Amino acid sequence: MDRKISRRHILSIGAATLAGGVALLGKDGQAKSHAGDPSSYQPSPGQPKSVNRPYWEKSYSGGPIDVKALPAVLPGKGYKPVVVPNGGALAFKVVDGVKVFHLITEEVDHFFDAGLRAKCWGFNGRVNGTVIEAVEGERIRIYVTNRLSVATAIHWHGFYLPNGMDGVGGLTQPYIKPGDTVKYEWTLRQHGTLMYHAHHDEMTQMGMGMIGMFVVHPRNPPAEYFVDRDFALLLSEWVIEAGTARPNTLKMNDANVLTINGKVFPATAPLVCKTGDKVRLRIGNLSAMSHHPLHLHGYHFRVTATDGENIPLSAQWPETTVLVGVGQTRNLEFIADAPGDWALHCHMTHHVMNQMGHQFPNLVGVKPQGLDEKLRPLLPAYMTMGHEGMDMGRMAELMPMPKNTISMKGKAGPFGDYISMGGMMTLLKVRDRLKSYDDDPGWYDHPAGTVAVKASEQELQRDGIELTAGSNVR
């Protein structure tokens, strides 16, 4: 039964609300500015709670804009740089205490894989792989030079900043015209896994590759923040028609190239770890239309942060698959205590195959006897495919293909069989003994008796397994 609310309770709520409203007014009766009084930036543990909504935690407000910045921090002195497989961090320098970056928008001849390249748009010679790193409390200055033939603007996704630095072309700033260089500058009043991307003609420019991750490390982080391996992974999707050389940004569905940091498996660099490492995966999704359920084999992880905001330990939850929606980021953490080669991939099955896995007619179950012979006088290279599924293995590499096109594109595995996945997939490689994090350790050497292999006759007899026709289900 619902509790009754007394008149006294209603009046007390009204009085509290009125008091909160008065607290937000200045002496002249006007609402106070969001800016507040200039003072040194205080990292989040020291910020006061909101005046008018005391039940909100401090993290829901960016606080005053015009705070005095804290000193710049160098890599290795206050934070450990993230690892960017197939990419890298944007260079910076410190000028009069301000951390200065130079971001260049330009056309990039990009390789998704050894068999597929396209004319894309990206940042500083990379597509989807240019990460910006900074530290909470720093003053940052980012120059953006436009070397494209069209105007652009850059949005800093998820940031607390002055409205005029938000980067929406035509709304919060003039366009960055071809050949121009524009300056963005603000003080970082938060930390977390964030992103940046073009915000002018977004369908075209983001679809051509103008997206990136922006990692802001906490200042004076607690001991639990530090990890042994800290990976940044940006998810995206593309439509590159067979034989073409540029992404088709007009198509809104059925992406046929799904990438991690701009690469498809097997071109995705592995995530190399030592047994016992504490690992963080920072996953961002700036795909045009698709959410991605990222699944890690062999492990349970904890979801520790979402969209640039830490999740309290008591609210974190264990998963083996995390759904990363369009425009979202998620941090995952786990202990790499199980050696092996573990798959990390999108669990939407069409997202782990590439161009030639799309737009096929459904031939599963078709009996093609004699069909090849009848058609080869007209098409000498004709070969019926798909009637036994889409696992073509090595045959896919030998078949004639349209120019600049890859098939489902797997990779020959350690047992000689083909790994029949491509697209949005990579490998977590955990090893007891590791010479270097920077080198691929090769395939995992399984201890004797730990691989699923064909059962012997003696094993079948021992366990009463009958291989006769029909079902043995009771």
Disulfide bonds with the S-S distance in Angstrom:
none
